[in-house]
Amino acid sequence: MFPQSELLIGQGQATGGLVALLPLVLVLVIFYLLLILPAQRRQKKITSMQQALKSGDKIITNGGIYGVVVGVEGDTIQVRVADQVKVRVARNAVAGFQPEAGKES
């Protein structure tokens, strides 16, 4: 009778080990769905916006400079920030488009 009880104890520990890992796997899946996946989607959206820049677009840079794109050259763009003032900016330094004046609250 004694060897049978050891056999049952050994099987219970193997099942218990798998059950103990289940919460960890569940936390990792939730972490992926709530944090990593939305960040990847947001980065893809920003990258596609930066690649689609063209002359005439009103933009904001990551540094907070407002301007209008006047030229696109590979990985850099020329931005007019004032009359007769143009600045070369890396394409990936563009944070987004300027909000329209009517939509501000």
C-alpha positions as CSV (number, residue, x, y, z in Angstrom):
1,M,0.0,0.0,0.0
2,F,2.9,2.3,0.7
3,P,4.3,2.4,-2.9
4,Q,0.8,3.3,-4.3
5,S,0.5,6.3,-2.1
6,E,4.0,7.6,-3.3
7,L,2.8,7.1,-6.9
8,L,-0.3,9.2,-6.3
9,I,1.7,12.0,-4.5
10,G,4.1,12.1,-7.5
11,Q,1.2,12.5,-10.0
12,G,-0.4,15.3,-7.9
13,Q,2.8,17.3,-7.9
14,A,3.2,17.2,-11.6
15,T,-0.4,18.4,-12.1
16,G,0.0,21.0,-9.4
17,G,3.1,22.3,-11.2
18,L,1.3,22.9,-14.4
19,V,-1.6,24.5,-12.6
20,A,0.8,26.8,-10.8
21,L,2.1,28.1,-14.1
22,L,-1.3,28.9,-15.4
23,P,-1.7,32.2,-13.6
24,L,1.8,33.3,-14.8
25,V,0.8,32.5,-18.4
26,L,-2.5,34.3,-18.0
27,V,-0.7,37.4,-16.7
28,L,1.7,37.4,-19.6
29,V,-1.2,37.1,-22.1
30,I,-3.0,40.0,-20.5
31,F,0.2,42.0,-20.4
32,Y,0.7,41.4,-24.1
33,L,-2.9,42.3,-25.0
34,L,-3.1,45.5,-22.9
35,L,0.4,46.9,-23.3
36,I,2.5,45.5,-26.1
37,L,-0.1,45.1,-28.9
38,P,-1.5,48.7,-28.6
39,A,2.0,50.1,-28.6
40,Q,2.8,48.2,-31.8
41,R,-0.3,49.4,-33.5
42,R,0.4,53.0,-32.5
43,Q,4.0,52.8,-33.8
44,K,2.9,51.4,-37.1
45,K,0.4,54.3,-37.5
46,I,3.1,56.9,-36.7
47,T,5.5,55.3,-39.1
48,S,3.0,55.2,-41.9
49,M,2.1,58.9,-41.3
50,Q,5.8,59.8,-41.4
51,Q,6.3,58.0,-44.7
52,A,3.3,59.6,-46.2
53,L,4.4,63.2,-45.6
54,K,4.2,65.6,-48.6
55,S,4.7,69.2,-49.3
56,G,2.0,71.4,-47.8
57,D,1.3,69.3,-44.7
58,K,1.1,71.2,-41.5
59,I,3.1,69.3,-38.8
60,I,4.4,69.3,-35.3
61,T,7.8,67.9,-34.5
62,N,8.7,66.0,-31.3
63,G,10.5,69.2,-30.1
64,G,7.2,71.1,-30.3
65,I,8.0,73.1,-33.5
66,Y,5.0,73.9,-35.7
67,G,5.6,74.2,-39.4
68,V,4.7,73.4,-43.0
69,V,6.5,70.8,-45.0
70,V,8.0,72.5,-48.1
71,G,10.3,69.7,-49.3
72,V,10.8,65.9,-48.8
73,E,14.3,64.4,-49.4
74,G,14.7,60.8,-48.4
75,D,14.9,60.6,-44.6
76,T,14.8,64.4,-44.1
77,I,12.2,67.0,-44.7
78,Q,12.3,70.8,-45.0
79,V,9.9,72.6,-42.8
80,R,9.0,76.3,-43.1
81,V,8.6,77.6,-39.5
82,A,8.3,81.3,-40.4
83,D,8.5,83.6,-43.5
84,Q,11.9,82.9,-45.2
85,V,12.9,80.4,-42.4
86,K,13.3,76.7,-43.4
87,V,14.6,74.0,-41.2
88,R,15.8,70.5,-42.1
89,V,14.3,67.9,-39.8
90,A,14.6,64.1,-39.7
91,R,11.4,62.5,-40.9
92,N,11.1,60.4,-37.8
93,A,11.1,63.6,-35.7
94,V,7.6,64.4,-36.8
95,A,5.1,63.8,-34.0
96,G,1.9,64.4,-36.0
97,F,-0.2,66.8,-37.9
98,Q,-1.3,70.2,-36.5
99,P,-4.8,70.2,-35.1
100,E,-7.2,72.3,-37.1
101,A,-8.2,75.7,-35.5
102,G,-11.9,74.8,-35.4
103,K,-11.4,71.6,-33.4
104,E,-9.6,73.1,-30.4
105,S,-11.6,73.1,-27.2
